[in-house]
Amino acid sequence: MKELQDITKWLPTTKKEVEMRGWSELDVILISGDAYVDHPSFGPAVIGRIIENEGYRVAIISQPNWQDDLRDFKKLGKPGFFFGVTAGCMDSMVNHYTANKRLRSTDAYTPGGKSGFRPDYAVNTYSKILKSIYPDVPVIIGGIEASLRRITHYDYWSDQLIPSILTTSGADLLVYGMGEMPLKEILKLLSKGVPFHQLTMVKQTAYIRDQSKGIPKNKNWKDIVINSHQNCVEDKKAFAANFKQVEQESNKVFADRIIQNIAKSSLIINPPFQTMTEKEIDTFFDLPYTRLPHPKYKKRGAIPAYEMIKFSINMHRGCFGGCSFCTISAHQGKFIASRSQKSILNEVDQVVNMPDFKGYISDLGGPSANMYKMKGAVQEICDKCSAPSCIHPVICSNLDTSHSQIIAIYRKVDAHPKVKKAFVGSGIRHDLLTKSYNKKADASIDDYLLQLLTRHVSGRLKVAPEHTSADTLKIMRKPLFDHFKAFKKQFDDIDRKFGLNQQLVPYFISGHPGCREEDMANLAVETRELGFKLEYVQDFTPTPMTVATVMYYSDYHPYTLKKHYTAKSKQEKITQHRFFFWYKKENQNWIRKRLINAKRPNLLKRLLGPDKKGLNQQTRSRNKTLRH
C-alpha cells in the first residue's frame, strides 16, 4: 500500500495512476522523447509541475512506442486542453547521430542508456501520430528541437533546408525558448474559455496562418518580414541574411514580431517574454519535484543523464557569450535569469537529504558557471541593445562582471555541515577571469578564481578556448588565444602556490567554418607547446539556429554576407580532426607528409621535432661525399 501511495508523488504516467488521483479525465497530456525524471533539469517535469501547480490535471507519456499499434498514444484518452509534445532535452538527431552521421549506440536519457526508444525527428513523428488519432485536439510543440527549428533551418542529417517545424509536424502552436511563461499564459486564456485558435497574441509562441486571413494586429508590436522559405531555398544568401534578424530579435529586451511566408501561409513568431525575474525563476525551481526518475524504471537500469546531475544545482539560465556554434542564447536567451540565494540553498538542503548522497555536490553551475547574477549596470542601455554577445568582440562597458555574489553562494554551500565538497562541473568563461580581456573587472575575479581552484575543482577544470587561430576565433565570437594563455598562467600560479596538482582541461573544435587545415596544424603546435595532449575535442556538428550552421550550409557569414571557407567533405573534416592527436604514433607519419607537402617545415619541427629518418639520410649522404 505504501508503494502505491508513493507513486502519487510523481505526475501520473498510466491510467491507473490518473485514477489514483481521483481524476476521470485530463486537461493536458505531455509526450516526451525522454524517460520521465521528476527533476528541475528535465523540461517535461518542469512543464508538468507548472501545469499541476496552476491547478490543472496533467500526465506524462514518456518514450511512447511509435512503431506498434500506437497504444501508448491512446492509453490516457484525449485531454481537454491540448497535447504538449517535446523530443526531450536534446534534439533527437543530435541525440541519435555523431558529427560523422554515425548512429550512436547509447541514449543518455533512456534507462540503461539504451538506444532506440525515440524516433528520428521525434517532434514530427509524435505530432503526426496525435493528429491522426485525435484530429480535433490541439497540439503544442516545444523543447529544444521545436524551438531551434521554428523557422527555415538547415538540417545537417538530410542536408537540406526545411521550413518551420510547424509545417512538417502539423502542430497547432509552437512554444520557443524556455516555456514556463508562455505556458502559464496559454493555460490562463484557455481556462477563461478563449478558443485555442484565438491564441495568437501569446508571447514566445509561433503559429501558421493562411495568408488570406491576414496578420492579427497588435498595436504594441512592430513587424519585420524576412525572406520567404522559397527565397531561402533558391538563394543561400537570402537564407543567411534571415539569420541576422532572427538572432537579433531573439536577444532583444523588446523584440519585434517576425513574419515569414511559406507557400500560401505565413509563419508568425511573436516576440519573447522578457527575462524572468528572480521571483519568477524561483517559483519554477521550488515546485515539489521528487528529484528522482519514475519508479517504473527501477528494473531497466540507471538513466545516465540523471546520474550526471542528480546531485547538482542549476543556479541560473541564459548565456551572453553568443558563441557562433552554440544554441544556448537562441533557446534560453542572452540575458541571465538568476535564482535567489535562498532558493539555491533550499535545493542544497534537498540534495544533501537524498538517501544516497555521500557529501559531494557534483555541480554548482549553469550554462556558463560564472555568469550568475551578471547583468547590465544601466538597464536602459540593455533595453536598446541588439548585439548577440555582451563579451565579443570586447566586454561591454555596461556589463557588471562582479563575481562577488557567486562567491557568497559557494562559501555558504561550502559551510553546509552535510557537504564535504561542492564542485563546479559546468564550464567557466575564462575570459571573464582574465584581466587582459576583462579590463574593467574588479578584484572579485581574483577572489573567485582562488575560491574555485582551492575548493571547487575535482582535479580538472574545464574551459573552452575552442581554437588558436585568430580568424577562426573571430568567427566563433571567442577571444584571442593569448587570453587563454594568460588564464593558464593564473591557473598554474595558484596551482603551484597551494600544491593543488590540478589539471586544466581545454576544449577545442575542428572543422568550424573559417578553419583550414593549416589552422589545425597551428592549433596542434600551440597546444603542444603549452604541454597539452588534447582529449576533450570535437568535430563541428551543424545544428539548427547557429551562425556557424548558417555558414556551413550557405558559405556566407550572416552579418557580413561575405563568403568563408568551410570544411564540408567527410575527408576534410577527418583530416582537420586528426591534427588533435599528433601524439599518436599512427598519425605522425601522416602529419609529417601533410606538413611537408604544405611546405611548412617550421610547423613540422615544432610539432614532431626533426625528421630523424630524413636527418640520418642527409648525414649518410654527407659522409659519403666526404669519403669520396
Solvent accessible surface area in square Angstrom, and as a share of the most:
residue,aa,sasa,rsa
1,M,170,0.76
2,K,144,0.61
3,E,138,0.62
4,L,82,0.41
5,Q,112,0.50
6,D,41,0.21
7,I,25,0.13
8,T,50,0.29
9,K,119,0.51
10,W,20,0.07
11,L,1,0.00
12,P,2,0.01
13,T,0,0.00
14,T,46,0.26
15,K,94,0.40
16,K,125,0.53
17,E,20,0.09
18,V,4,0.02
19,E,100,0.45
20,M,68,0.30
21,R,60,0.22
22,G,68,0.66
23,W,49,0.17
24,S,100,0.65
25,E,102,0.46
26,L,5,0.03
27,D,14,0.07
28,V,0,0.00
29,I,0,0.00
30,L,10,0.05
31,I,0,0.00
32,S,2,0.01
33,G,0,0.00
34,D,2,0.01
35,A,3,0.02
36,Y,6,0.02
37,V,2,0.01
38,D,0,0.00
39,H,2,0.01
40,P,11,0.07
41,S,46,0.30
42,F,7,0.03
43,G,37,0.35
44,P,14,0.09
45,A,0,0.00
46,V,8,0.05
47,I,39,0.20
48,G,0,0.00
49,R,7,0.03
50,I,3,0.01
51,I,0,0.00
52,E,44,0.20
53,N,86,0.44
54,E,68,0.30
55,G,65,0.63
56,Y,43,0.16
57,R,74,0.27
58,V,0,0.00
59,A,0,0.00
60,I,1,0.00
61,I,2,0.01
62,S,16,0.10
63,Q,21,0.09
64,P,1,0.00
65,N,62,0.32
66,W,56,0.20
67,Q,136,0.60
68,D,62,0.32
69,D,77,0.40
70,L,39,0.19
71,R,152,0.55
72,D,33,0.17
73,F,0,0.00
74,K,97,0.41
75,K,73,0.31
76,L,10,0.05
77,G,29,0.28
78,K,107,0.45
79,P,8,0.05
80,G,64,0.62
81,F,42,0.17
82,F,3,0.01
83,F,1,0.00
84,G,9,0.09
85,V,3,0.02
86,T,19,0.11
87,A,0,0.00
88,G,5,0.04
89,C,41,0.24
90,M,57,0.25
91,D,13,0.07
92,S,0,0.00
93,M,6,0.02
94,V,35,0.20
95,N,7,0.03
96,H,19,0.08
97,Y,43,0.17
98,T,31,0.18
99,A,16,0.12
100,N,45,0.23
101,K,89,0.38
102,R,145,0.53
103,L,129,0.64
104,R,93,0.34
105,S,97,0.63
106,T,85,0.50
107,D,4,0.02
108,A,38,0.30
109,Y,36,0.14
110,T,0,0.00
111,P,1,0.01
112,G,41,0.39
113,G,8,0.07
114,K,124,0.52
115,S,49,0.32
116,G,53,0.51
117,F,74,0.31
118,R,4,0.01
119,P,6,0.04
120,D,54,0.28
121,Y,56,0.21
122,A,0,0.00
123,V,0,0.00
124,N,28,0.14
125,T,33,0.19
126,Y,0,0.00
127,S,0,0.00
128,K,112,0.47
129,I,20,0.10
130,L,1,0.00
131,K,46,0.20
132,S,81,0.52
133,I,44,0.22
134,Y,28,0.11
135,P,95,0.60
136,D,104,0.54
137,V,7,0.04
138,P,26,0.17
139,V,1,0.00
140,I,10,0.05
141,I,0,0.00
142,G,13,0.12
143,G,27,0.26
144,I,41,0.21
145,E,2,0.01
146,A,0,0.00
147,S,0,0.00
148,L,8,0.04
149,R,5,0.02
150,R,4,0.01
151,I,11,0.06
152,T,7,0.04
153,H,7,0.03
154,Y,6,0.02
155,D,0,0.00
156,Y,10,0.04
157,W,32,0.11
158,S,46,0.30
159,D,96,0.50
160,Q,94,0.42
161,L,18,0.09
162,I,27,0.14
163,P,28,0.18
164,S,0,0.00
165,I,4,0.02
166,L,5,0.02
167,T,54,0.31
168,T,37,0.22
169,S,2,0.01
170,G,42,0.41
171,A,11,0.09
172,D,56,0.29
173,L,4,0.02
174,L,0,0.00
175,V,13,0.08
176,Y,12,0.05
177,G,7,0.06
178,M,51,0.23
179,G,13,0.13
180,E,4,0.02
181,M,42,0.19
182,P,0,0.00
183,L,11,0.05
184,K,70,0.30
185,E,56,0.25
186,I,0,0.00
187,L,1,0.01
188,K,104,0.44
189,L,42,0.21
190,L,19,0.10
191,S,60,0.39
192,K,140,0.59
193,G,57,0.55
194,V,43,0.25
195,P,57,0.36
196,F,33,0.14
197,H,141,0.63
198,Q,101,0.45
199,L,6,0.03
200,T,19,0.11
201,M,70,0.31
202,V,2,0.01
203,K,69,0.29
204,Q,17,0.07
205,T,0,0.00
206,A,0,0.00
207,Y,13,0.05
208,I,57,0.29
209,R,60,0.22
210,D,67,0.35
211,Q,73,0.32
212,S,101,0.65
213,K,139,0.59
214,G,33,0.32
215,I,54,0.27
216,P,20,0.12
217,K,187,0.79
218,N,35,0.18
219,K,199,0.84
220,N,122,0.62
221,W,35,0.12
222,K,154,0.65
223,D,65,0.34
224,I,34,0.17
225,V,100,0.57
226,I,9,0.04
227,N,48,0.25
228,S,23,0.15
229,H,25,0.11
230,Q,95,0.42
231,N,68,0.35
232,C,0,0.00
233,V,71,0.41
234,E,123,0.55
235,D,68,0.35
236,K,86,0.37
237,K,81,0.34
238,A,14,0.11
239,F,10,0.04
240,A,0,0.00
241,A,31,0.24
242,N,8,0.04
243,F,16,0.07
244,K,72,0.30
245,Q,66,0.29
246,V,4,0.02
247,E,19,0.09
248,Q,38,0.17
249,E,13,0.06
250,S,24,0.15
251,N,3,0.01
252,K,53,0.22
253,V,18,0.10
254,F,123,0.51
255,A,14,0.11
256,D,27,0.14
257,R,5,0.02
258,I,8,0.04
259,I,11,0.06
260,Q,0,0.00
261,N,55,0.28
262,I,16,0.08
263,A,94,0.73
264,K,167,0.71
265,S,29,0.19
266,S,4,0.03
267,L,0,0.00
268,I,0,0.00
269,I,6,0.03
270,N,0,0.00
271,P,6,0.04
272,P,24,0.15
273,F,52,0.22
274,Q,94,0.42
275,T,61,0.36
276,M,23,0.10
277,T,78,0.45
278,E,73,0.33
279,K,166,0.70
280,E,55,0.25
281,I,0,0.00
282,D,20,0.10
283,T,56,0.33
284,F,6,0.03
285,F,11,0.05
286,D,75,0.39
287,L,15,0.07
288,P,88,0.56
289,Y,21,0.08
290,T,30,0.18
291,R,8,0.03
292,L,67,0.33
293,P,30,0.19
294,H,4,0.02
295,P,33,0.20
296,K,87,0.37
297,Y,10,0.04
298,K,166,0.70
299,K,203,0.86
300,R,97,0.35
301,G,37,0.35
302,A,60,0.47
303,I,2,0.01
304,P,48,0.30
305,A,10,0.08
306,Y,5,0.02
307,E,79,0.36
308,M,146,0.65
309,I,43,0.22
310,K,24,0.10
311,F,34,0.14
312,S,10,0.07
313,I,2,0.01
314,N,48,0.25
315,M,0,0.00
316,H,0,0.00
317,R,16,0.06
318,G,0,0.00
319,C,11,0.06
320,F,4,0.02
321,G,0,0.00
322,G,6,0.06
323,C,18,0.11
324,S,1,0.00
325,F,41,0.17
326,C,41,0.24
327,T,24,0.14
328,I,48,0.24
329,S,12,0.08
330,A,17,0.13
331,H,26,0.11
332,Q,57,0.25
333,G,17,0.17
334,K,1,0.00
335,F,42,0.17
336,I,21,0.11
337,A,7,0.05
338,S,12,0.07
339,R,1,0.00
340,S,18,0.12
341,Q,58,0.26
342,K,151,0.64
343,S,4,0.03
344,I,0,0.00
345,L,45,0.22
346,N,64,0.33
347,E,7,0.03
348,V,0,0.00
349,D,62,0.32
350,Q,87,0.39
351,V,0,0.00
352,V,10,0.06
353,N,94,0.48
354,M,19,0.09
355,P,133,0.84
356,D,61,0.32
357,F,25,0.10
358,K,146,0.62
359,G,3,0.03
360,Y,102,0.39
361,I,0,0.00
362,S,45,0.29
363,D,26,0.14
364,L,0,0.00
365,G,1,0.01
366,G,12,0.11
367,P,39,0.25
368,S,10,0.07
369,A,0,0.00
370,N,0,0.00
371,M,0,0.00
372,Y,6,0.02
373,K,58,0.24
374,M,3,0.01
375,K,136,0.58
376,G,10,0.09
377,A,78,0.60
378,V,69,0.39
379,Q,87,0.39
380,E,109,0.49
381,I,89,0.45
382,C,16,0.10
383,D,41,0.21
384,K,179,0.76
385,C,41,0.24
386,S,35,0.23
387,A,42,0.33
388,P,18,0.12
389,S,9,0.06
390,C,23,0.14
391,I,1,0.01
392,H,37,0.16
393,P,103,0.65
394,V,106,0.61
395,I,26,0.13
396,C,54,0.32
397,S,90,0.58
398,N,11,0.06
399,L,22,0.11
400,D,70,0.36
401,T,11,0.07
402,S,31,0.20
403,H,1,0.00
404,S,59,0.38
405,Q,95,0.42
406,I,2,0.01
407,I,9,0.05
408,A,39,0.30
409,I,1,0.00
410,Y,0,0.00
411,R,127,0.46
412,K,105,0.44
413,V,0,0.00
414,D,29,0.15
415,A,81,0.63
416,H,36,0.16
417,P,128,0.81
418,K,106,0.45
419,V,12,0.07
420,K,131,0.56
421,K,48,0.20
422,A,0,0.00
423,F,39,0.16
424,V,12,0.07
425,G,27,0.26
426,S,21,0.14
427,G,31,0.30
428,I,6,0.03
429,R,17,0.06
430,H,5,0.02
431,D,0,0.00
432,L,0,0.00
433,L,0,0.00
434,T,1,0.01
435,K,114,0.48
436,S,50,0.32
437,Y,22,0.09
438,N,3,0.02
439,K,161,0.68
440,K,164,0.69
441,A,25,0.19
442,D,72,0.37
443,A,72,0.56
444,S,11,0.07
445,I,1,0.01
446,D,57,0.30
447,D,67,0.35
448,Y,0,0.00
449,L,3,0.01
450,L,73,0.36
451,Q,18,0.08
452,L,0,0.00
453,L,1,0.01
454,T,39,0.22
455,R,89,0.33
456,H,0,0.00
457,V,11,0.06
458,S,77,0.50
459,G,31,0.29
460,R,94,0.34
461,L,3,0.01
462,K,72,0.30
463,V,2,0.01
464,A,29,0.22
465,P,6,0.03
466,E,14,0.06
467,H,0,0.00
468,T,12,0.07
469,S,15,0.10
470,A,56,0.43
471,D,108,0.56
472,T,0,0.00
473,L,1,0.01
474,K,149,0.63
475,I,14,0.07
476,M,0,0.00
477,R,20,0.07
478,K,10,0.04
479,P,11,0.07
480,L,92,0.46
481,F,9,0.04
482,D,90,0.47
483,H,28,0.13
484,F,1,0.00
485,K,74,0.31
486,A,34,0.26
487,F,0,0.00
488,K,34,0.14
489,K,130,0.55
490,Q,44,0.19
491,F,4,0.02
492,D,37,0.19
493,D,57,0.29
494,I,25,0.13
495,D,22,0.11
496,R,169,0.62
497,K,160,0.68
498,F,95,0.39
499,G,63,0.60
500,L,46,0.23
501,N,143,0.73
502,Q,28,0.13
503,Q,81,0.36
504,L,8,0.04
505,V,8,0.05
506,P,7,0.05
507,Y,61,0.23
508,F,1,0.00
509,I,4,0.02
510,S,0,0.00
511,G,0,0.00
512,H,0,0.00
513,P,0,0.00
514,G,14,0.14
515,C,0,0.00
516,R,133,0.49
517,E,52,0.23
518,E,84,0.38
519,D,30,0.15
520,M,0,0.00
521,A,0,0.00
522,N,42,0.22
523,L,0,0.00
524,A,0,0.00
525,V,0,0.00
526,E,42,0.19
527,T,0,0.00
528,R,93,0.34
529,E,94,0.42
530,L,46,0.23
531,G,66,0.64
532,F,22,0.09
533,K,128,0.54
534,L,4,0.02
535,E,97,0.43
536,Y,85,0.32
537,V,26,0.15
538,Q,95,0.42
539,D,16,0.08
540,F,5,0.02
541,T,33,0.19
542,P,1,0.01
543,T,23,0.14
544,P,2,0.01
545,M,16,0.07
546,T,4,0.02
547,V,2,0.01
548,A,0,0.00
549,T,3,0.01
550,V,5,0.03
551,M,0,0.00
552,Y,16,0.06
553,Y,35,0.13
554,S,2,0.01
555,D,38,0.20
556,Y,38,0.15
557,H,24,0.11
558,P,2,0.01
559,Y,55,0.21
560,T,76,0.44
561,L,63,0.31
562,K,137,0.58
563,K,134,0.57
564,H,61,0.27
565,Y,68,0.26
566,T,10,0.06
567,A,0,0.00
568,K,72,0.30
569,S,53,0.34
570,K,124,0.53
571,Q,117,0.52
572,E,63,0.28
573,K,6,0.03
574,I,66,0.33
575,T,8,0.04
576,Q,3,0.02
577,H,51,0.23
578,R,75,0.27
579,F,1,0.00
580,F,0,0.00
581,F,37,0.16
582,W,22,0.08
583,Y,53,0.20
584,K,84,0.36
585,K,177,0.75
586,E,121,0.54
587,N,11,0.06
588,Q,53,0.23
589,N,104,0.53
590,W,45,0.16
591,I,0,0.00
592,R,42,0.15
593,K,134,0.57
594,R,89,0.33
595,L,6,0.03
596,I,92,0.46
597,N,120,0.62
598,A,59,0.46
599,K,170,0.72
600,R,56,0.20
601,P,92,0.58
602,N,75,0.38
603,L,0,0.00
604,L,13,0.07
605,K,133,0.56
606,R,102,0.37
607,L,0,0.00
608,L,32,0.16
609,G,17,0.16
610,P,69,0.43
611,D,42,0.22
612,K,151,0.64
613,K,148,0.63
614,G,19,0.18
615,L,82,0.41
616,N,80,0.41
617,Q,92,0.41
618,Q,110,0.49
619,T,54,0.31
620,R,148,0.54
621,S,67,0.43
622,R,139,0.51
623,N,62,0.32
624,K,116,0.49
625,T,98,0.57
626,L,139,0.69
627,R,184,0.67
628,H,176,0.79
